[in-house]
Amino acid sequence: MEWGSRAGWLLDVARKRGNAIPSAILNKPKLLDDVIEAWEAYDLLGSCRQYGYGIPQPFLLSEISTYINLFNIKGDLDKFIQYVKFLDTIYLEKVTKK
């Protein structure tokens, strides 16, 4: 989560400099499809997060439900919601510690 979007760039830099490729890139875990689907939901919902007194608020269940209906998410919806809420909780814990 910290530099996942820059992993390709970090790999290129390591190769160009002749450095060892970081083990975090070499041992990058393979995400399951349902986790990827939840990550995509988390990513989109995060872009329209509500704030109260400058503090980020947790995703509303109604927002997750709207996402499920809008993108026609199928399968175990309880698990999907749990994944999205879990990702949201990690984010909120991180930003509120600063």
N, C-alpha and C positions, 0 to 999 in steps of 0.2 A: 504494500500500500504506500510505503514511503517513496519509492522511486520506480515502481513497476512500469509507469508510462515512459520512463527514460532508460529502460533496460537495454533496448537496442542501441541507443546512443552510447551507454556505458560499455557495451560489448565492443562497439567500433573503436572507441578510445583505447580500450585495453589492447586490442589487436594492433592498432596503429603504433602504439608506444612499445609494443612487444611485452606488455605486462601479462601476468597470469590473469585468466578470466576469473572474476569473482565467483566463489562457490555458490553464492545465492542465485546467480544466473545459471550456472551449470546444473544446480539441483532444484530448479524452479518446479514447484508442484504442478501437476496437471489438475485443473479444476473440472469438476463434474458439470454436466449440462445444466442441471437444476440450480447449481450454485452460480453459474455464469448468468443464468436468467435472473436470479435474485440480485446479482451485482449490477446488471443493467438497469433494473428497476431502482435500486438504491442510487445509482449514479444520476438518473434522470430526476428522481424525486428530490435529490439533494440540491438540484439547480433551482428549485422553487420552494426551498425550505422557509418556513415562517420564523420570525425572530420576535422576541418580546424583551423590551428594554436592552436591546443589543445582544441578547443571548439566544443562540440557536435552540429551537424547540424540536422535540421529537416529531417524527412523521405522524400525521393523523391517520387512523385506520381508514377513514373515508378516502384519503388520498391514495393509499395502497389499494383499496378496493376499486377506485376509479382506474388506476393503472391496470389492474387485473382485467377489468372489463374492456378498457380501451385497447389493450394489446392481446386480448383473447387468451390469457394465460390458462393453461389446462394442467391437470395433474393434481398433486396433493397441495391444495391451496393453503392449508394450515402450515405445512412445512415451508412453503414459499413465504408466507407472512412472517414466520419465525425467523427465517434467514434475513429478510429485509430489516426487520426490527433489530436483530442481532448486530448487523452491520451499522445500523443507525446508532445503537448504543455504544459501540466501539468509538465511533466518530465523536459523539457527544462527550464521552468520558475524556477523550484526548483534548478536545478544544476547551473544556471547562477546567482542565488542570493548568492551563497556561496562565 
